[in-house]
């Protein structure tokens, strides 16, 4: 995987909630989606994780997918 920016699951969820809110025609659904976005904003931050091989620190899904010594990294999955 290259160093290109990938979206986290949380970022994808927020995008989907915002898009659903933007496209709904129901005021009830819009209110529920707005409440869901408010709840999303109140979530604690995802704790960072350190790669046990190289020491790089980042979000768990990004550390899991970063380029590292492949043979050693497989042991820690």
Secondary structure as a PSIPRED ss2 file (coil, helix, strand):
# PSIPRED VFORMAT (PSIPRED V4.0)

   1 X C   1.000  0.000  0.000
   2 X C   1.000  0.000  0.000
   3 X C   1.000  0.000  0.000
   4 X C   1.000  0.000  0.000
   5 X C   1.000  0.000  0.000
   6 X C   1.000  0.000  0.000
   7 X C   1.000  0.000  0.000
   8 X C   1.000  0.000  0.000
   9 X H   0.000  1.000  0.000
  10 X H   0.000  1.000  0.000
  11 X H   0.000  1.000  0.000
  12 X H   0.000  1.000  0.000
  13 X H   0.000  1.000  0.000
  14 X H   0.000  1.000  0.000
  15 X H   0.000  1.000  0.000
  16 X H   0.000  1.000  0.000
  17 X H   0.000  1.000  0.000
  18 X H   0.000  1.000  0.000
  19 X H   0.000  1.000  0.000
  20 X H   0.000  1.000  0.000
  21 X H   0.000  1.000  0.000
  22 X H   0.000  1.000  0.000
  23 X H   0.000  1.000  0.000
  24 X C   1.000  0.000  0.000
  25 X C   1.000  0.000  0.000
  26 X C   1.000  0.000  0.000
  27 X H   0.000  1.000  0.000
  28 X H   0.000  1.000  0.000
  29 X H   0.000  1.000  0.000
  30 X H   0.000  1.000  0.000
  31 X H   0.000  1.000  0.000
  32 X H   0.000  1.000  0.000
  33 X H   0.000  1.000  0.000
  34 X H   0.000  1.000  0.000
  35 X H   0.000  1.000  0.000
  36 X H   0.000  1.000  0.000
  37 X H   0.000  1.000  0.000
  38 X H   0.000  1.000  0.000
  39 X H   0.000  1.000  0.000
  40 X H   0.000  1.000  0.000
  41 X H   0.000  1.000  0.000
  42 X H   0.000  1.000  0.000
  43 X C   1.000  0.000  0.000
  44 X C   1.000  0.000  0.000
  45 X C   1.000  0.000  0.000
  46 X C   1.000  0.000  0.000
  47 X C   1.000  0.000  0.000
  48 X E   0.000  0.000  1.000
  49 X E   0.000  0.000  1.000
  50 X E   0.000  0.000  1.000
  51 X C   1.000  0.000  0.000
  52 X C   1.000  0.000  0.000
  53 X C   1.000  0.000  0.000
  54 X C   1.000  0.000  0.000
  55 X C   1.000  0.000  0.000
  56 X C   1.000  0.000  0.000
  57 X E   0.000  0.000  1.000
  58 X E   0.000  0.000  1.000
  59 X E   0.000  0.000  1.000
  60 X H   0.000  1.000  0.000
  61 X H   0.000  1.000  0.000
  62 X H   0.000  1.000  0.000
  63 X H   0.000  1.000  0.000
  64 X H   0.000  1.000  0.000
  65 X H   0.000  1.000  0.000
  66 X C   1.000  0.000  0.000
  67 X C   1.000  0.000  0.000
  68 X C   1.000  0.000  0.000
  69 X C   1.000  0.000  0.000
  70 X H   0.000  1.000  0.000
  71 X H   0.000  1.000  0.000
  72 X H   0.000  1.000  0.000
  73 X H   0.000  1.000  0.000
  74 X H   0.000  1.000  0.000
  75 X H   0.000  1.000  0.000
  76 X H   0.000  1.000  0.000
  77 X C   1.000  0.000  0.000
